[in-house]
Amino acid sequence: MNALARQELLSLLDGQQALEPGHEQQDLAQFAVELLAWTRRQDLASFKRASGSEELLHPLHVEDVGPAAYLVSDGFASKSQPHWHQTWAVIVGIEGKELNRIFTLASNGQLHVSGEVVVGPGDTLVLDSTSIHSTTVVGKEPSFHIHVYGKALHRLAPFSARTYVAGEV
């Protein structure tokens, strides 16, 4: 990624440092539109695409404080169990398609599917800090998406501590 692209990305991320309380979804939806426009101006061909069940995470901007951006590619046989991020997330589709199942957590600890969203080229998905979702790459093409989180992944609890076992679904 060239210096101008990196500067544009940093400018977008800086705007997400202080989300308006009560307006998080609206602010993140606008950010998703701006991030989508940014991806359309970039040449991302040099980043490797995943194959099989491979999962690749290309850090674009990661610091200890503030939002972090990654280019994520999951192979055509890749899927994740239901999990939450402990922070907001914005996903922008560039190539491939990923089915996101959104869950609600019942008072008895059971998960229930409350919706499904396919994120493909030009699509966006906004998840708040309490959202629980699972992913499945659909089709024979790997996914290739930008993921921005409210904080860097290394600042979150381990993935296994943020997941739900399949029997809870």
Secondary structure in CASP SS format (residue, H / E / C, confidence):
PFRMAT SS
TARGET T0000
AUTHOR 0000-0000-0000
METHOD secondary structure of the structure
MODEL  1
M C 1.00
N C 1.00
A H 1.00
L H 1.00
A H 1.00
R H 1.00
Q H 1.00
E H 1.00
L H 1.00
L H 1.00
S H 1.00
L H 1.00
L H 1.00
D H 1.00
G C 1.00
Q C 1.00
Q C 1.00
A C 1.00
L C 1.00
E C 1.00
P C 1.00
G C 1.00
H C 1.00
E H 1.00
Q H 1.00
Q H 1.00
D H 1.00
L H 1.00
A H 1.00
Q H 1.00
F H 1.00
A H 1.00
V H 1.00
E H 1.00
L H 1.00
L H 1.00
A H 1.00
W H 1.00
T H 1.00
R H 1.00
R C 1.00
Q C 1.00
D C 1.00
L C 1.00
A C 1.00
S C 1.00
F C 1.00
K C 1.00
R C 1.00
A C 1.00
S C 1.00
G C 1.00
S C 1.00
E C 1.00
E E 1.00
L E 1.00
L E 1.00
H E 1.00
P E 1.00
L E 1.00
H E 1.00
V C 1.00
E C 1.00
D C 1.00
V C 1.00
G C 1.00
P C 1.00
A E 1.00
A E 1.00
Y E 1.00
L E 1.00
V E 1.00
S E 1.00
D E 1.00
G C 1.00
F C 1.00
A C 1.00
S C 1.00
K E 1.00
S E 1.00
Q E 1.00
P E 1.00
H E 1.00
W E 1.00
H C 1.00
Q C 1.00
T C 1.00
W C 1.00
A E 1.00
V E 1.00
I E 1.00
V E 1.00
G E 1.00
I E 1.00
E E 1.00
G C 1.00
K E 1.00
E E 1.00
L E 1.00
N E 1.00
R E 1.00
I E 1.00
F E 1.00
T E 1.00
L E 1.00
A C 1.00
S C 1.00
N C 1.00
G C 1.00
Q C 1.00
L E 1.00
H E 1.00
V E 1.00
S E 1.00
G E 1.00
E E 1.00
V E 1.00
V E 1.00
V E 1.00
G C 1.00
P C 1.00
G C 1.00
D C 1.00
T E 1.00
L E 1.00
V E 1.00
L E 1.00
D C 1.00
S C 1.00
T C 1.00
S C 1.00
I E 1.00
H E 1.00
S E 1.00
T E 1.00
T E 1.00
V E 1.00
V E 1.00
G C 1.00
K C 1.00
E C 1.00
P C 1.00
S E 1.00
F E 1.00
H E 1.00
I E 1.00
H E 1.00
V E 1.00
Y E 1.00
G C 1.00
K C 1.00
A C 1.00
L H 1.00
H H 1.00
R H 1.00
L C 1.00
A C 1.00
P C 1.00
F H 1.00
S H 1.00
A H 1.00
R H 1.00
T E 1.00
Y C 1.00
V C 1.00
A H 1.00
G H 1.00
E H 1.00
V C 1.00
END
